[in-house]
Amino acid sequence: MSDLHKEVSELEGRSATAARLFDIRLIIGGLFTLYGVIVTVAGVFVSDADMEKAEGVNINLWTGLAMLALGLFFLGWMKLRPTQIPPPTATDATDEAGAPEAPGAGK
């Protein structure tokens, strides 16, 4: 295999890693999970005055649990359906000069 093909393979591998790293589901899931834990803990240690203000509903606890569930849903979705990198197209099979690569060239 030529040096060009090796370099292209390495770049494709790095591209796939970058795509998984910046998957929006990871960012959303991570933030919702983090904030869900914080708000749930705030709901567990609620004072009587705060409960009275909320008319007996522990809103921090319920909101925190909902945020935690949503965050875990996004993280699970990302784990079960990872990002797929699309296969190279015909326009990717051009040499450096911009001319189409000859069939069987470089093998």
MMTF fields as JSON, N, C-alpha, C and O atoms, coordinates in Angstrom:
{
  "mmtfVersion": "1.0.0",
  "mmtfProducer": "UNKNOWN",
  "numBonds": 427,
  "numAtoms": 428,
  "numGroups": 107,
  "numChains": 1,
  "numModels": 1,
  "chainsPerModel": [1],
  "groupsPerChain": [107],
  "chainIdList": ["A"],
  "bondAtomList": [4, 2, 8, 6, 12, 10, 16, 14, 20, 18, 24, 22, 28, 26, 32, 30, 36, 34, 40, 38, 44, 42, 48, 46, 52, 50, 56, 54, 60, 58, 64, 62, 68, 66, 72, 70, 76, 74, 80, 78, 84, 82, 88, 86, 92, 90, 96, 94, 100, 98, 104, 102, 108, 106, 112, 110, 116, 114, 120, 118, 124, 122, 128, 126, 132, 130, 136, 134, 140, 138, 144, 142, 148, 146, 152, 150, 156, 154, 160, 158, 164, 162, 168, 166, 172, 170, 176, 174, 180, 178, 184, 182, 188, 186, 192, 190, 196, 194, 200, 198, 204, 202, 208, 206, 212, 210, 216, 214, 220, 218, 224, 222, 228, 226, 232, 230, 236, 234, 240, 238, 244, 242, 248, 246, 252, 250, 256, 254, 260, 258, 264, 262, 268, 266, 272, 270, 276, 274, 280, 278, 284, 282, 288, 286, 292, 290, 296, 294, 300, 298, 304, 302, 308, 306, 312, 310, 316, 314, 320, 318, 324, 322, 328, 326, 332, 330, 336, 334, 340, 338, 344, 342, 348, 346, 352, 350, 356, 354, 360, 358, 364, 362, 368, 366, 372, 370, 376, 374, 380, 378, 384, 382, 388, 386, 392, 390, 396, 394, 400, 398, 404, 402, 408, 406, 412, 410, 416, 414, 420, 418, 424, 422],
  "bondOrderList": [1, 1, 1, 1, 1, 1, 1, 1, 1, 1, 1, 1, 1, 1, 1, 1, 1, 1, 1, 1, 1, 1, 1, 1, 1, 1, 1, 1, 1, 1, 1, 1, 1, 1, 1, 1, 1, 1, 1, 1, 1, 1, 1, 1, 1, 1, 1, 1, 1, 1, 1, 1, 1, 1, 1, 1, 1, 1, 1, 1, 1, 1, 1, 1, 1, 1, 1, 1, 1, 1, 1, 1, 1, 1, 1, 1, 1, 1, 1, 1, 1, 1, 1, 1, 1, 1, 1, 1, 1, 1, 1, 1, 1, 1, 1, 1, 1, 1, 1, 1, 1, 1, 1, 1, 1, 1],
  "groupList": [{"groupName": "MET", "atomNameList": ["N", "CA", "C", "O"], "elementList": ["N", "C", "C", "O"], "formalChargeList": [0, 0, 0, 0], "bondAtomList": [1, 0, 2, 1, 3, 2], "bondOrderList": [1, 1, 2], "singleLetterCode": "M", "chemCompType": "L-PEPTIDE LINKING"}, {"groupName": "SER", "atomNameList": ["N", "CA", "C", "O"], "elementList": ["N", "C", "C", "O"], "formalChargeList": [0, 0, 0, 0], "bondAtomList": [1, 0, 2, 1, 3, 2], "bondOrderList": [1, 1, 2], "singleLetterCode": "S", "chemCompType": "L-PEPTIDE LINKING"}, {"groupName": "ASP", "atomNameList": ["N", "CA", "C", "O"], "elementList": ["N", "C", "C", "O"], "formalChargeList": [0, 0, 0, 0], "bondAtomList": [1, 0, 2, 1, 3, 2], "bondOrderList": [1, 1, 2], "singleLetterCode": "D", "chemCompType": "L-PEPTIDE LINKING"}, {"groupName": "LEU", "atomNameList": ["N", "CA", "C", "O"], "elementList": ["N", "C", "C", "O"], "formalChargeList": [0, 0, 0, 0], "bondAtomList": [1, 0, 2, 1, 3, 2], "bondOrderList": [1, 1, 2], "singleLetterCode": "L", "chemCompType": "L-PEPTIDE LINKING"}, {"groupName": "HIS", "atomNameList": ["N", "CA", "C", "O"], "elementList": ["N", "C", "C", "O"], "formalChargeList": [0, 0, 0, 0], "bondAtomList": [1, 0, 2, 1, 3, 2], "bondOrderList": [1, 1, 2], "singleLetterCode": "H", "chemCompType": "L-PEPTIDE LINKING"}, {"groupName": "LYS", "atomNameList": ["N", "CA", "C", "O"], "elementList": ["N", "C", "C", "O"], "formalChargeList": [0, 0, 0, 0], "bondAtomList": [1, 0, 2, 1, 3, 2], "bondOrderList": [1, 1, 2], "singleLetterCode": "K", "chemCompType": "L-PEPTIDE LINKING"}, {"groupName": "GLU", "atomNameList": ["N", "CA", "C", "O"], "elementList": ["N", "C", "C", "O"], "formalChargeList": [0, 0, 0, 0], "bondAtomList": [1, 0, 2, 1, 3, 2], "bondOrderList": [1, 1, 2], "singleLetterCode": "E", "chemCompType": "L-PEPTIDE LINKING"}, {"groupName": "VAL", "atomNameList": ["N", "CA", "C", "O"], "elementList": ["N", "C", "C", "O"], "formalChargeList": [0, 0, 0, 0], "bondAtomList": [1, 0, 2, 1, 3, 2], "bondOrderList": [1, 1, 2], "singleLetterCode": "V", "chemCompType": "L-PEPTIDE LINKING"}, {"groupName": "GLY", "atomNameList": ["N", "CA", "C", "O"], "elementList": ["N", "C", "C", "O"], "formalChargeList": [0, 0, 0, 0], "bondAtomList": [1, 0, 2, 1, 3, 2], "bondOrderList": [1, 1, 2], "singleLetterCode": "G", "chemCompType": "PEPTIDE LINKING"}, {"groupName": "ARG", "atomNameList": ["N", "CA", "C", "O"], "elementList": ["N", "C", "C", "O"], "formalChargeList": [0, 0, 0, 0], "bondAtomList": [1, 0, 2, 1, 3, 2], "bondOrderList": [1, 1, 2], "singleLetterCode": "R", "chemCompType": "L-PEPTIDE LINKING"}, {"groupName": "ALA", "atomNameList": ["N", "CA", "C", "O"], "elementList": ["N", "C", "C", "O"], "formalChargeList": [0, 0, 0, 0], "bondAtomList": [1, 0, 2, 1, 3, 2], "bondOrderList": [1, 1, 2], "singleLetterCode": "A", "chemCompType": "L-PEPTIDE LINKING"}, {"groupName": "THR", "atomNameList": ["N", "CA", "C", "O"], "elementList": ["N", "C", "C", "O"], "formalChargeList": [0, 0, 0, 0], "bondAtomList": [1, 0, 2, 1, 3, 2], "bondOrderList": [1, 1, 2], "singleLetterCode": "T", "chemCompType": "L-PEPTIDE LINKING"}, {"groupName": "PHE", "atomNameList": ["N", "CA", "C", "O"], "elementList": ["N", "C", "C", "O"], "formalChargeList": [0, 0, 0, 0], "bondAtomList": [1, 0, 2, 1, 3, 2], "bondOrderList": [1, 1, 2], "singleLetterCode": "F", "chemCompType": "L-PEPTIDE LINKING"}, {"groupName": "ILE", "atomNameList": ["N", "CA", "C", "O"], "elementList": ["N", "C", "C", "O"], "formalChargeList": [0, 0, 0, 0], "bondAtomList": [1, 0, 2, 1, 3, 2], "bondOrderList": [1, 1, 2], "singleLetterCode": "I", "chemCompType": "L-PEPTIDE LINKING"}, {"groupName": "TYR", "atomNameList": ["N", "CA", "C", "O"], "elementList": ["N", "C", "C", "O"], "formalChargeList": [0, 0, 0, 0], "bondAtomList": [1, 0, 2, 1, 3, 2], "bondOrderList": [1, 1, 2], "singleLetterCode": "Y", "chemCompType": "L-PEPTIDE LINKING"}, {"groupName": "ASN", "atomNameList": ["N", "CA", "C", "O"], "elementList": ["N", "C", "C", "O"], "formalChargeList": [0, 0, 0, 0], "bondAtomList": [1, 0, 2, 1, 3, 2], "bondOrderList": [1, 1, 2], "singleLetterCode": "N", "chemCompType": "L-PEPTIDE LINKING"}, {"groupName": "TRP", "atomNameList": ["N", "CA", "C", "O"], "elementList": ["N", "C", "C", "O"], "formalChargeList": [0, 0, 0, 0], "bondAtomList": [1, 0, 2, 1, 3, 2], "bondOrderList": [1, 1, 2], "singleLetterCode": "W", "chemCompType": "L-PEPTIDE LINKING"}, {"groupName": "PRO", "atomNameList": ["N", "CA", "C", "O"], "elementList": ["N", "C", "C", "O"], "formalChargeList": [0, 0, 0, 0], "bondAtomList": [1, 0, 2, 1, 3, 2], "bondOrderList": [1, 1, 2], "singleLetterCode": "P", "chemCompType": "L-PEPTIDE LINKING"}, {"groupName": "GLN", "atomNameList": ["N", "CA", "C", "O"], "elementList": ["N", "C", "C", "O"], "formalChargeList": [0, 0, 0, 0], "bondAtomList": [1, 0, 2, 1, 3, 2], "bondOrderList": [1, 1, 2], "singleLetterCode": "Q", "chemCompType": "L-PEPTIDE LINKING"}],
  "groupTypeList": [0, 1, 2, 3, 4, 5, 6, 7, 1, 6, 3, 6, 8, 9, 1, 10, 11, 10, 10, 9, 3, 12, 2, 13, 9, 3, 13, 13, 8, 8, 3, 12, 11, 3, 14, 8, 7, 13, 7, 11, 7, 10, 8, 7, 12, 7, 1, 2, 10, 2, 0, 6, 5, 10, 6, 8, 7, 15, 13, 15, 3, 16, 11, 8, 3, 10, 0, 3, 10, 3, 8, 3, 12, 12, 3, 8, 16, 0, 5, 3, 9, 17, 11, 18, 13, 17, 17, 17, 11, 10, 11, 2, 10, 11, 2, 6, 10, 8, 10, 17, 6, 10, 17, 8, 10, 8, 5],
  "groupIdList": [1, 2, 3, 4, 5, 6, 7, 8, 9, 10, 11, 12, 13, 14, 15, 16, 17, 18, 19, 20, 21, 22, 23, 24, 25, 26, 27, 28, 29, 30, 31, 32, 33, 34, 35, 36, 37, 38, 39, 40, 41, 42, 43, 44, 45, 46, 47, 48, 49, 50, 51, 52, 53, 54, 55, 56, 57, 58, 59, 60, 61, 62, 63, 64, 65, 66, 67, 68, 69, 70, 71, 72, 73, 74, 75, 76, 77, 78, 79, 80, 81, 82, 83, 84, 85, 86, 87, 88, 89, 90, 91, 92, 93, 94, 95, 96, 97, 98, 99, 100, 101, 102, 103, 104, 105, 106, 107],
  "secStructList": [7, 7, 2, 2, 2, 2, 2, 2, 2, 2, 2, 2, 2, 2, 2, 2, 2, 2, 2, 2, 2, 6, 7, 2, 2, 2, 2, 2, 2, 2, 2, 2, 2, 2, 2, 2, 2, 2, 2, 2, 2, 2, 2, 2, 6, 7, 7, 2, 2, 2, 2, 2, 2, 6, 6, 6, 7, 7, 2, 2, 2, 2, 2, 2, 2, 2, 2, 2, 2, 2, 2, 2, 2, 2, 2, 2, 2, 2, 2, 2, 1, 7, 7, 7, 7, 7, 7, 7, 7, 4, 4, 4, 1, 5, 7, 6, 6, 1, 1, 5, 7, 7, 6, 6, 6, 6, 7],
  "xCoordList": [0.858, 0.0, 0.911, 1.93, 0.532, 1.364, 1.244, 0.344, 2.193, 2.192, 0.933, 0.417, 0.437, -0.775, -1.977, -2.774, -2.098, -3.219, -3.115, -4.125, -1.891, -1.71, -2.11, -2.764, -1.71, -2.04, -3.541, -4.1, -4.196, -5.652, -6.338, -7.3, -5.86, -6.45, -6.305, -7.232, -5.14, -4.927, -5.849, -6.409, -6.015, -6.904, -8.349, -9.084, -8.774, -10.138, -10.357, -11.421, -9.356, -9.462, -9.578, -10.387, -8.769, -8.842, -10.169, -10.721, -10.681, -11.966, -13.094, -13.978, -13.062, -14.092, -14.027, -15.061, -12.816, -12.663, -13.185, -13.861, -12.876, -13.355, -14.869, -15.501, -15.46, -16.92, -17.589, -18.617, -17.015, -17.598, -17.38, -18.232, -16.241, -15.93, -16.875, -17.282, -17.227, -18.079, -19.518, -20.237, -19.938, -21.326, -22.198, -21.952, -23.207, -24.048, -24.793, -25.145, -25.03, -25.708, -24.854, -25.387, -23.531, -22.639, -22.7, -22.748, -22.699, -22.729, -24.053, -24.07, -25.163, -26.484, -26.678, -27.125, -26.343, -26.505, -25.652, -26.103, -24.418, -23.526, -24.012, -24.005, -24.436, -24.91, -26.203, -26.341, -27.15, -28.404, -28.159, -28.788, -27.262, -26.966, -26.312, -26.68, -25.345, -24.67, -25.651, -25.704, -26.418, -27.382, -28.491, -29.008, -28.862, -29.879, -29.43, -30.212, -28.169, -27.632, -27.633, -28.025, -27.196, -27.136, -28.527, -28.711, -29.499, -30.852, -31.526, -32.288, -31.247, -31.817, -31.281, -32.035, -29.991, -29.41, -30.027, -30.311, -30.235, -30.889, -32.316, -32.806, -32.984, -34.346, -34.403, -35.388, -33.36, -33.337, -33.148, -33.746, -32.336, -32.049, -32.823, -32.233, -34.126, -34.986, -35.432, -35.612, -35.601, -36.061, -37.595, -38.249, -38.14, -39.597, -40.135, -41.243, -39.361, -39.802, -39.906, -40.837, -38.954, -39.006, -40.178, -40.824, -40.447, -41.588, -42.893, -43.816, -42.976, -44.19, -44.383, -45.511, -43.28, -43.363, -43.864, -44.566, -43.498, -43.886, -45.195, -45.533, -45.923, -47.22, -47.152, -48.038, -46.09, -45.974, -45.377, -45.236, -45.026, -44.44, -42.927, -42.441, -42.202, -40.737, -40.274, -39.856, -40.354, -40.11, -38.66, -38.397, -37.718, -36.315, -36.073, -35.338, -36.688, -36.508, -37.076, -36.41, -38.288, -38.921, -38.231, -38.055, -37.846, -37.143, -35.771, -35.356, -35.078, -33.763, -33.845, -33.004, -34.864, -35.018, -35.346, -34.861, -36.165, -36.493, -35.258, -35.029, -34.466, -33.241, -32.249, -31.582, -32.157, -31.27, -31.702, -30.866, -33.003, -33.517, -33.255, -32.873, -33.457, -33.21, -31.731, -31.383, -30.865, -29.427, -28.974, -28.176, -29.472, -29.118, -29.683, -29.07, -30.856, -31.419, -30.487, -30.216, -29.998, -29.106, -27.791, -27.287, -27.237, -25.995, -26.202, -25.341, -27.329, -27.64, -27.846, -27.401, -28.525, -28.751, -27.416, -27.224, -26.509, -25.203, -24.432, -23.736, -24.558, -23.843, -24.433, -23.696, -25.773, -26.424, -26.376, -26.348, -26.365, -26.328, -25.173, -25.393, -23.928, -22.781, -22.804, -23.469, -22.07, -21.983, -21.288, -20.223, -21.898, -21.305, -20.717, -21.391, -19.478, -18.836, -19.237, -19.085, -19.758, -20.184, -18.996, -17.879, -19.245, -18.146, -17.696, -18.468, -16.442, -15.955, -16.75, -17.18, -16.94, -17.688, -16.737, -15.519, -17.307, -16.496, -15.614, -14.53, -16.059, -15.246, -14.028, -13.069, -14.048, -12.898, -11.799, -10.653, -12.117, -11.156, -10.435, -10.301, -9.981, -9.196, -7.79, -7.568, -6.834, -5.463, -5.231, -6.154, -4.022, -3.741, -3.92, -4.214, -3.749, -3.884, -5.34, -5.638, -6.244, -7.667, -8.189, -9.386, -7.334, -7.776, -8.233, -7.708, -9.216, -9.683, -8.566, -7.725, -8.577, -7.56, -7.859, -9.016, -6.843, -7.016, -7.369, -6.854, -8.26, -8.615, -7.39, -6.623, -7.204, -6.081, -4.799, -3.779, -4.808, -3.6, -3.293, -4.193, -2.02, -1.586, -1.726, -1.599, -1.984, -2.147, -0.95, -0.889],
  "yCoordList": [-1.166, 0.0, 1.237, 1.269, 2.233, 3.425, 4.293, 4.128, 5.224, 6.145, 6.996, 7.312, 7.369, 8.188, 7.45, 8.026, 6.168, 5.376, 5.202, 5.225, 5.029, 4.918, 6.213, 6.197, 7.337, 8.635, 8.882, 9.404, 8.499, 8.654, 7.788, 8.228, 6.572, 5.686, 6.267, 6.196, 6.84, 7.451, 8.645, 8.82, 9.472, 10.634, 10.207, 10.842, 9.144, 8.646, 8.163, 8.385, 7.506, 7.045, 8.201, 8.161, 9.237, 10.419, 11.147, 11.677, 11.176, 11.831, 11.115, 11.758, 9.791, 9.017, 9.271, 9.388, 9.357, 9.628, 11.018, 11.195, 12.001, 13.365, 13.443, 14.172, 12.703, 12.71, 12.133, 12.643, 11.077, 10.499, 11.408, 11.489, 12.092, 12.959, 14.153, 14.564, 14.708, 15.897, 15.566, 16.409, 14.351, 13.961, 14.771, 14.782, 15.443, 16.334, 15.566, 16.133, 14.282, 13.486, 13.351, 13.29, 13.304, 13.228, 14.518, 14.485, 15.644, 16.931, 17.125, 17.49, 16.882, 17.039, 16.05, 16.423, 14.799, 13.775, 14.035, 13.86, 14.453, 14.736, 15.902, 15.833, 16.977, 18.141, 17.851, 18.226, 17.186, 16.87, 15.922, 16.062, 14.971, 14.051, 14.795, 14.597, 15.648, 16.411, 17.324, 17.318, 18.101, 19.002, 18.223, 18.666, 17.074, 16.244, 15.754, 15.735, 15.358, 14.918, 16.084, 15.921, 17.257, 18.424, 18.81, 19.046, 18.873, 19.288, 18.204, 18.52, 16.935, 15.855, 15.921, 15.761, 16.155, 16.278, 17.477, 17.407, 18.578, 19.745, 19.398, 19.918, 18.532, 18.126, 17.179, 17.163, 16.388, 15.454, 16.219, 15.863, 17.246, 18.021, 19.335, 20.406, 19.254, 20.436, 20.829, 19.982, 22.117, 22.581, 22.643, 22.611, 22.733, 22.82, 24.117, 24.142, 25.184, 26.467, 26.385, 26.927, 25.71, 25.563, 24.678, 24.942, 23.651, 22.78, 23.548, 23.357, 24.413, 25.205, 26.198, 26.427, 26.795, 27.736, 27.049, 27.656, 25.774, 25.031, 24.277, 23.395, 24.611, 24.012, 22.487, 21.765, 22.028, 20.609, 19.748, 18.537, 20.345, 19.573, 19.766, 20.897, 18.685, 18.763, 18.89, 17.911, 20.109, 20.347, 20.075, 19.619, 20.346, 20.064, 18.569, 18.153, 17.777, 16.328, 15.806, 15.048, 16.2, 15.696, 16.221, 15.479, 17.477, 18.032, 17.385, 17.071, 17.186, 16.544, 15.121, 14.695, 14.381, 13.005, 12.976, 12.111, 13.918, 13.996, 14.358, 13.781, 15.313, 15.685, 14.525, 14.29, 13.819, 12.66, 11.578, 10.986, 11.319, 10.317, 10.729, 9.895, 11.999, 12.474, 12.384, 11.97, 12.769, 12.674, 11.248, 10.98, 10.324, 8.917, 8.349, 7.477, 8.842, 8.429, 8.82, 8.003, 10.067, 10.521, 9.74, 9.379, 9.477, 8.719, 7.273, 6.703, 6.68, 5.325, 5.265, 4.329, 6.27, 6.346, 6.431, 5.774, 7.228, 7.36, 6.037, 5.68, 5.319, 4.055, 2.962, 2.168, 2.929, 1.884, 2.157, 1.218, 3.428, 3.803, 4.761, 5.965, 4.246, 5.138, 5.838, 5.395, 6.929, 7.709, 6.892, 6.319, 6.846, 6.149, 7.17, 8.132, 6.979, 7.85, 7.39, 6.212, 8.312, 7.902, 7.412, 7.907, 6.435, 5.935, 7.013, 7.909, 6.928, 7.928, 7.906, 6.849, 9.085, 9.191, 9.178, 9.116, 9.238, 9.217, 10.46, 10.403, 11.566, 12.784, 12.682, 13.434, 11.758, 11.553, 10.772, 10.788, 10.093, 9.253, 10.05, 9.579, 11.226, 12.027, 12.162, 12.123, 12.321, 12.486, 13.933, 14.746, 14.264, 15.598, 16.683, 17.826, 16.353, 17.351, 17.616, 18.55, 16.818, 17.013, 16.146, 16.175, 15.376, 14.478, 13.164, 12.729, 12.528, 11.245, 10.221, 10.183, 9.393, 8.363, 7.236, 6.846, 6.714, 5.616, 4.36, 4.126, 3.53, 2.283, 1.401, 1.199, 0.886, 0.001, 0.744, 0.107, 2.061, 2.832, 2.787, 2.799, 2.734, 2.784, 1.458, 1.416, 0.384, -0.922, -1.779, -2.914],
  "zCoordList": [0.0, 0.0, 0.0, 0.689, -0.77, -0.889, 0.36, 1.184, 0.462, 1.609, 1.634, 2.706, 0.46, 0.38, 0.958, 1.698, 0.613, 1.144, 2.658, 3.361, 3.156, 4.605, 5.297, 6.34, 4.706, 5.296, 5.289, 6.254, 4.181, 4.091, 5.141, 5.77, 5.337, 6.346, 7.748, 8.554, 8.036, 9.345, 9.544, 10.627, 8.506, 8.61, 8.794, 9.55, 8.121, 8.293, 9.722, 10.299, 10.288, 11.678, 12.647, 13.574, 12.437, 13.306, 13.129, 14.094, 11.906, 11.643, 12.38, 12.946, 12.371, 13.074, 14.572, 15.23, 15.113, 16.538, 16.88, 17.893, 16.043, 16.292, 16.193, 16.957, 15.262, 15.113, 16.355, 16.799, 16.915, 18.133, 19.335, 20.219, 19.368, 20.494, 20.554, 21.641, 19.412, 19.372, 19.015, 18.479, 19.307, 19.088, 20.044, 21.25, 19.515, 20.32, 21.413, 22.448, 21.178, 22.203, 23.453, 24.561, 23.29, 24.444, 25.251, 26.481, 24.565, 25.249, 25.973, 27.148, 25.277, 25.893, 27.036, 28.121, 26.79, 27.825, 29.043, 30.175, 28.816, 29.937, 30.78, 32.009, 30.116, 30.865, 31.616, 32.78, 30.96, 31.65, 32.822, 33.871, 32.656, 33.752, 34.915, 36.072, 34.602, 35.655, 36.399, 37.629, 35.651, 36.296, 36.991, 38.017, 36.448, 37.09, 38.453, 39.403, 38.547, 39.837, 40.827, 41.983, 40.373, 41.261, 41.768, 42.962, 40.867, 41.256, 42.11, 43.024, 41.815, 42.633, 44.056, 45.015, 44.193, 45.542, 46.263, 47.459, 45.532, 46.148, 46.568, 47.57, 45.817, 46.165, 47.338, 48.076, 47.522, 48.655, 49.964, 50.98, 49.948, 51.152, 51.154, 51.293, 51.003, 50.94, 52.351, 53.225, 52.541, 53.853, 53.869, 52.827, 55.083, 55.228, 54.629, 54.093, 54.717, 54.157, 52.635, 52.039, 52.018, 50.56, 50.14, 49.126, 50.903, 50.589, 50.731, 49.939, 51.733, 51.93, 50.786, 50.351, 50.29, 49.17, 47.906, 47.097, 47.741, 46.545, 46.751, 45.961, 47.791, 48.105, 48.243, 47.788, 48.874, 49.193, 48.088, 48.262, 46.962, 45.86, 45.894, 45.879, 45.937, 45.93, 44.478, 43.86, 43.947, 42.536, 42.147, 41.034, 43.044, 42.732, 42.554, 41.659, 43.4, 43.291, 41.978, 41.274, 41.644, 40.424, 39.163, 38.196, 39.172, 38.019, 37.87, 36.755, 38.954, 38.92, 38.398, 37.606, 38.844, 38.356, 36.861, 36.132, 36.413, 34.986, 34.156, 33.093, 34.646, 33.933, 33.913, 32.906, 35.003, 35.077, 34.098, 33.415, 34.027, 33.093, 31.64, 30.82, 31.321, 29.962, 29.605, 28.5, 30.531, 30.285, 30.068, 29.17, 30.881, 30.711, 29.416, 28.8, 28.998, 27.722, 26.565, 25.685, 26.565, 25.506, 25.513, 24.449, 26.68, 26.762, 26.318, 25.648, 26.683, 26.224, 24.724, 24.059, 24.2, 22.752, 22.018, 20.994, 22.534, 21.898, 21.955, 21.004, 23.061, 23.218, 22.316, 21.733, 22.209, 21.421, 19.913, 19.118, 19.515, 18.096, 17.854, 17.725, 17.788, 17.622, 16.264, 15.328, 16.183, 14.957, 13.878, 14.106, 12.708, 11.57, 10.617, 10.249, 10.216, 9.254, 7.864, 7.542, 7.013, 5.682, 4.85, 5.002, 3.968, 3.132, 2.157, 1.818, 1.704, 0.764, -0.532, -0.993, -1.112, -2.36, -3.543, -3.377, -4.74, -5.951, -6.046, -6.627, -5.489, -5.54, -4.637, -4.811, -3.668, -2.806, -3.509, -3.058, -4.595, -5.308, -6.393, -7.523, -6.063, -6.999, -6.461, -5.251, -7.374, -6.901, -6.502, -6.564, -6.098, -5.583, -6.627, -6.275, -7.923, -8.979, -9.32, -10.065, -8.793, -9.059, -10.176, -10.461, -10.82, -11.888, -11.285, -10.26, -11.921, -11.38, -11.374, -12.272, -10.339, -10.207, -11.18, -11.341, -11.822, -12.78, -12.025, -10.931, -12.604, -11.924, -11.743, -12.685, -10.561, -10.259, -9.961, -9.699, -9.99, -9.726, -8.242, -7.402, -7.937, -6.546, -5.82, -4.596, -6.535, -5.863, -6.121, -5.646]
}
